[in-house]
Amino acid sequence: MIIVDSALRRRAEEGRPVRVGMIGAGFMGRGIASQILNHVPGMALVAIANRNIAGARRAYAEAGADDAVEVSTQSALEDAIRAGRRAVTEDAMLLARAENVDVLIEVTGAIEFGARVVTEAIAHGNHVVLMNAELDGTVGPILKVMADRAGVILSGCDGDQPGVQMNLIRFVRGMGLTPLVAGNIKGLQDPYRTPTTQKAFAERWGQKPHMVTSFADGTKISFEQAIVANAAGFRVPRRGMIGADHRGHVDELVTAYDIDMLKSMGGIVDYVVGARPGPGVFVLATTEDPGQRHYLNLYKLGEGPLYCFYTPYHLCHFEVPVSAARVALFGDCVMAPLGAPRVEVIARAKTDLRAGEILDGIGWYMTYGEAENADVAAREGLLPMGVAEGCRLKRDIPRDTPLTYADVELPPGRLIDRLRAEQAARFPAGGDV
C-alpha cells in the first residue's frame, strides 16, 4: 500500500514510531528484525521474545543492534520500552501482555505455542500480525472471532504468498472484476520429501531442514492456500487441489479452467508447478461487463472470459513491516478468515505407519498435509495436520492414507484441541457465518 510509507515518515518526523514486538527469532524473524531496524523509518522493534534468549539477541545483533536488555518481568519490559531501550526475553507472554506495544508480529511457525501466545495477546487487547499460516489454517476462524470480540485486529501478512494473493484479490475486486482462482506458483511438489532429502538445501540457505521439507512436501502450500480460501470465501476443486505442471507463462492459465465450474464453486484456490514467473502468485478474474471486456482486451489482457493478474515474486520479511503499519496506523487487515472455515489441511501418511507410534510434526518423516474442503473434512472426521503432532496411532496406517480422529489418541491438555472444539461449535460443518 503506497500510503503506508508517507504515514510512517510522518511518525518518524513526529518521533512517534510504531512500536512492534516480535515473537520468534528464527530465519524469518531475523530478516524482519533487520528490515525494521535498518530500512523502515517510523517503526521501532522494541522487543523480541524467543524461547532461547540467544536467538533473540542474535536477531538484534545481526541487524546491528547489540544493546538489548534482557527482561524477565512485565514491569521490566514496560520500563525498557518507555525508556527507549530494546528488550529481549524468553517469556513470550510478556510481549503478549505488553501495554507499550502497538502491534505484535508472531513468526514462530509453531501451532500449540503460537495459539497460547495469540490468545493471550488478544485477551490483553493487542493487535497481532501472523506470519504463521499453520496456526491460521488450523484455528484461524475461532481466533478471528476472539479478536473481534476483544476489539483487536488479527491479520495475516504481506510478503508471504497468501498476503500477496489477497492483495491481488482486493485489487481486482476494486476494479469491479470477480476473482475466481487464487493461485500459487511452485518449483517442486513431492509429498515424500523428508529432512534427510532436504538437508543440503537447508544448510545452503541457513534454514531448518524440517521447515524446508514442509515447502517441498506440499504441506506449506496447503496451509497457505487454505488461509487464502478462508479469507476469500473460496474452496478447493478437489482434495489436494489440481496442482498441474505448467512450464509456460502464467498468462496461459486463462484457458486451463472451466469457468462454469469456477463460478459454481464461488472461486477456488490452486497451485501450479514450474510456471513462469516463479515463485510468484496469480489471480484469474472475470467480468460480465462488455465494456470492461473491451478495455481489458485493449490493454492486452486478452479476450476473456478469464483474465490473469500476477505478481512475479513474494518478498516475505521485506514486506511484513508494511503489514504492521497497515494494522497499527489504518486498522487495515491484510487477510483474515471471513467466518466458517472453507478449507482445512488434513494429515496423510508419508510412509507406512504403525500402531503405537507418536506422530512427528510438520515437515518431518511421518505425515504431509493436503487441502480439503472443510465440510468434507468434518463429515469424514479427517485429522487436521495442525493437530497431528504428538498424537498416538491406534492402528496401522498405509502410506498416503488420510488420517482420521478415530485413528489417533490426542495428547491431553492441549489448547489447540480446545480451540478446535470451540471452532466446530461456533461453525457447524457447512456453516457460513
N, C-alpha and C positions, 0 to 999 in steps of 0.2 A: 504494500500500500504506500503510494508515494507521499501521502500526507504525514506519515509517521516520522520521516526524517526532520521535517520542519518542526513538528511538535517536540521531538527530542532536543533539537537545537535550542528551542525556547527554554526548555527545562535546564539545559546546560547554562544558558545565559543567566537564568534566574538563580542558579546554584541549588536547584531542587531536583536532583537526578531521581529517576525511577529506581526505587530500591528493590533489588532482586535477591532472593535467596535460592540457592540451588541444592537439591538433594540428589547425591550421586556424583562421583568424580572419576568415572571410568574414561574410556577412549573418547566418547562423545561429550561427556561433561567437561573434559579438559579443553576440547575445542570450543565449547560455549564460553568457558571462562576466558580464554584468550580473546575471543571475539568481543565480549563485553568490555573487558578491561582496556583493550588496545584500539578498538575500532568503532565504539558506539558512544559518542558524546551524549550526555543527558541520561545515562544509565549507570548505576553502580551495582556491582556484585558485592553485596555487603556481607554475605556469609555462605559457607559451603558446609554441608553435612555429608559425611561419608562414614561407613561402618569401620573403616580403617583410617585413622586420623592422618596417616602418612599420605594417603591418596588425596585428601582434601588439601594438604599443604603442597603436594606436587602440582595440583591444578593451578593454584595461585602462583607457585614459583615458576612454572613453565610459561605463565603469562607475564612474568616479570615482576611479580609482587611477592616478596619473601618476608613481609612484615605482619602476617596474620597472627592474631592472638587466639590461643586455644581457650574455649569456654566449655563449661560443663553444667551451668545452671541457667535458668531463664533470665534472672536478673543480670548475670554477667553478659549474656548475649545482647540484651536490650541496651545495657550500658555501652558496650562496644559499638553498636550501631549508632547510638546517639552521639558518641564521641568521634564518629567518622573512621573507626578502626575496622578493618576486615577481620572476620571471625571464622574459625574452623571448629568443628565439633564432631564427635562420634554419635551424638544423640540427635537424630533427625527430628524427633518430636519437639525439640526446642525451636527449630525453624517452623514447624507446623503450627506452633502456638504463638509465634512471634507477633508483636504488636507494631514493630517498626519496619515491616517488610510490605511492599506494595503488591508483589506477586511472587509466587514460588514456581520454580521450574523443577519438575520431577523427572529425572533422567536415569533411573536405576535399571529399568527393564525387568524388575522383579515384580511378581504378582502379589503374593501374600504380604510382603513387606511394603510394597507400594500402596496396597489397599489400606493398610494401617496408617500410613503417613497421610494419604489423601483424605481419608475420613476424618482424621484429627485436624487437618488444616481446614477442611470445610466447617467442622464444628467450631473452630475458633475464628471464623469469618475471613479466611484468607483465600484469595484467588489462586488458582492452580493452572499452569500450563503443563500438559502431559506430553512428554516425549517417550511414551510407554504404550505402544499400540497393544501389547499383550494384556495389560491391565484394562485398557479401554475396551478391547474386544471381548473381555470376559465379564466385566461388571460395569462397563461404562453407562448403560442406561439407568441403573439404580443410583450410581454416583451422581449422574446429572440431576435426578430427582432430588437427592440430598442437597446438592449445590443450589438448586432453585429455591428450595425451602429456606436455606440459610442466606439467600440473597447474595451469593457469590458466583463467580464465573469459573467453570471447569471447561478448559479448552484444549483441543489438540494444537499442533504447532505447524508453523510454516517450515519450509525447507525439506522436511521429510515428505515422501511421496503422497501420503494421504492428504496432507495440508495443501500441497501443490495441486492435487486433483480438485479439492474443494474450492480453491481459489479460481480454477478454471470453470468449475460448475457455476460459481457465483457470477463470473464474468459473462458466460453465455446466457445465463438467465437474465442478467442485467440488460442484455440486448434484445430480450424478448424471445429467445430461442429455447427449445426444450431439450435438455441433455438426456440422452438415452443410454450411453455407455460411458463409464469411467474406467480408464484402463491404465495399467502399469506395464512398463517395458522391462523385461528381464534378459540377462545374458545367459542364465543357466537355471535349469529346474531338474533336480534329481532327488526324489524322496529318500533315497538310501544313502545319501552323504552323511558322514559322521565327523566328529572332531579329529579322528585319525586321518581321514582323507583331506580335511581342510587345514591341517596343522601348518603346512608350509605357507599357504596363502595368508593365514592369520599372522604368522611370525613376520612376514614381509611387511605388513601394514600395521603392526603393533596392536592387533586386536586379539580377542579371546577366541580360541577355536570353536567353542560351542556357539558363540554369537554368529560367527561366520557360517557355521553349519545351518543355523536357523534361516539364513538367507538362501543357502543352496538347496535345502530340502523342501522348500516351499512353505514352511510354517510362517515365516515372517510376512511373506506377501499375502498369505491367507488372512493374517490378523490385519494387515494394512487395508486390504480390500473390504474386509468385514466392517471396519470402522467407517470407511467411506460409504458403504451401503447403509449403515445405520444413521449416518449424518445426512445422506441424500434421499433416503427413502427407497433405495434400490434393492434388488435381490441378486442371487446368482442363477444363471440359466440351468446349471446342473451342479452336482457335488464336485468340488474341486475347481469350478469354473471351466471355461473352454480351454484356455491356455494354449492357443495354437502357436506353432512355429511359423514365423513370418520374417523372412530375411530381406524384405523390401522396406520401403519407406512407410512410416505410419500413416501417411495420407491415403495409401492404398486400402486401408481397412474400411473405408466408407462402403465398399462393396462386399465386405466379409460377413455382414449380419443381415438377418431377416428383420426388416423394420417393423413388420406386423408383430413378430414375437417380442421385440423390444418394447413396443407400445403396450402390448398386453400385460407385460410384466411391470410396467411403470418405470423401466430403466434397469440396467444391470451393471455389475462390476465384473471386470475380467482382467486378464493379462495376456501379453504375447511375449514370445521368446525370440530374441535376435533382431527385432525390428530396429530401424534407424529413425530418428536419432536416439540412441540409448545412452545412459539409463534414465530416460525421461518418463513423462506421463502424457496421456491424451484423453480427450473427451470428444465423443461423437454426438452431435446435436442435430435437431431438425426444426423445421418451421412449416406451418400451413399457409403462411402469408406469401402470395405470389410476388408481391413487391420485394419482400426480403430475399426470396429465392433469386430474383433478377439481380439484385445488388450483390449478393454473395457470389453469384456466378461472375459478375463483372469484376469482383475483387479476387478472382482466381481460386475460389474455394470449390468450384465445380457446380454441377447441375443438381446435386442433391439426389435423393431426399436427405441423405446424411452428409454432414459437413464436419471436417476434422479440425480440432483445435489442440495444440500440443505445446508443451514446454520441454525443451530438449535436455534438461538437466534437473537435478534436485540437489540443493546445496546444504542440506542438513543444518549443521551448527551455525553456518553463516547467517541463516535467516531466523533462527529461534529467538534471538533478542527482539526481532520485529513482532513476534507473537506476544511477548511480554508487554511490549509497548502498546499494542493494539488492545490488550486486555486492561492494562492499568490506566491508559490515557483516554480511551474511547469506549470502553465497555464492549469491545467487539470480539466476539468469539470466533476463532478460526474455524473450528468444527466441533460438534458435539452430537450425541445421539438425539434424534427427533422425538423419540418416545420408546416404544417397544423395540427390542432387537429385531432387525430384519434378517441378519446373517450371523451365524455363530462359527467358531472354529472348533472342529471336532478332532479328537485324537484317533490316529490309526497306527497300527503296529508296524514299526520299521523293520522288525525281524520277528521270527517266531518267539513268542513269549511264553513263559512257564508259570503255572500256578505257584503262588507264594512269593514271586519276585516283587520288588518295590520299584515302581516306575521312576525313571530318572526324569530330568527336566527338558525344557525346550532346547532343541539343538544338540541333544546328546544321542544316545545309541538306541533307544527303545521305541520312540514314537515320533511321528511327524503330524503336523496339523493340516487340515483341509477345510475350506469354506463350505458351509452348507446352510440352506435356508433355515431360519430359526424355528419355523413351525414344524418342519420335518425333523429337526434335531430333537425338539421337545416330544413329538409324537413317538419317536423311536427310542427315546431315553438315551441318546448318544452322550458320551462323556466329553465335556469341553476340554480342549487342550490346556486351557488355563487352570484347570483344577486337577489335571492328571498327575502332576509331580507328587511323589510321596504316597500314592495310592498302592495298596497291596492287591495283587491279582488273585481272584478266587478260582480261576480256571486257566487252562492253556488257551492262548490266542494265536492263531496262524498269522503270518506276515500279511500286511495290508488290510486286515480285518478292522473295521471301525469298532472302537471300544464303547461299551455302554456302562451306565451306572451299575447295572446288575453284575457286571464283570469284576467290580472292584470293591474294596473296603476303603472308605475315606479316612484320612488321618483325623484324630479327634481335635476339637477346639480351634479350627481354622476360621478366621474371619471371612475368607473368600467363600467358604461354603454357606455361611450365614447370609452374606450379601447375595449369593446366587438364589438362595431361598426367598429372600425379600424381593428380588427381581422377578422371580417366577410368580410370586403372589401379586405383585404390582402389575405385571404384564402377562396375563394368561396366554398360553400358546395361541397365536393367531391374532392377538390383540394389536391395536394400532394407536393406543393413546398412552 
